[in-house]
Amino acid sequence: MIFSTKKEKKYTFVEAGEGHPLVLLHGLMGGLSNFDKMVNFFSEKGFKVYVPQLPIYDLPVLNTNLTTIAKYIVKFIESNISGPVTIVGNSMGGHIGLILTLARPDLVKNLVLTGSSGLYERTFGDSFPRKNDRSYIRKKTEEVFYDPSVATEDLVDEVFAVVNDRMKGIKTVMLARSAIKHNMLHDLPKILTPTCLIWGKQDNVTPPEVAQDMHKFIPNSDLFWIDKCGHAAMMEKPDEFNEILYSWLKDKV
């Protein structure tokens, strides 16, 4: 199913289904299409699914950080959704979910993290030394997944365009640094919200030890593994991801 993107006030988002609200947060190099199969699945299972476009490249340089984006999502929830939501965050989106849940636990009924940053992650680094080399960008994009074929030509094109746009490249590096700087090790025990961790066993970006540590320090958390899967489980193994999440969620909403 192709979902239309809505624009209301300053928000651009996908909305589908009816029921308990799920808010899906994409990563730094991600986009709304990362969650297509999740939107299909959960909108047919009695959930209202929202996928907001994060303002990664729209913020003033001085405010290009994860805390500002978390505040943006708080305002999005308050403006568009009544009642507490389930946050599902991948990579940087998970990190934003952690910050948001800590700041506004009243807005978050459940928290779901997959390949979330917040403790440590392996990124492109502080620069793109061969940003004009498309084969290099393809290789770096493929490394995000266990199965390199998930890195389609369209996805490689998107990453290539970002790293070769000067301002987008600068803001991407700024947010990567913000994620590293905003380490949440000492905050995790304060998150009392029911939390579901779904992790690819072969995640090269936020490796399995990150999931184990999050599970250890978040008091009310459950950890599920998906084998032969990298950093974006909802893209690489969508059926398995959706079934795990649905089984975990259905008695919590």
Salt bridges, closest charged atoms under 4 A:
GLU8 OE2 - LYS6 NZ 3.38
GLU15 OE1 - LYS6 NZ 3.06
GLU15 OE2 - LYS48 NZ 3.07
GLU18 OE2 - LYS48 NZ 3.63
GLU78 OE2 - ARG104 NH1 2.84
ASP106 OD2 - ARG104 NH2 2.85
ASP126 OD1 - ARG177 NE 3.44
ASP133 OD2 - ARG130 NH2 2.83
GLU143 OE2 - LYS139 NZ 2.89
GLU143 OE1 - LYS140 NZ 3.49
GLU153 OE1 - ARG134 NH2 2.97
GLU153 OE1 - ARG138 NH2 3.35
ASP157 OD1 - ARG134 NH2 2.46
ASP187 OD1 - LYS190 NZ 3.27
ASP203 OD2 - HIS231 ND1 3.06
ASP251 OD1 - LYS252 NZ 3.71
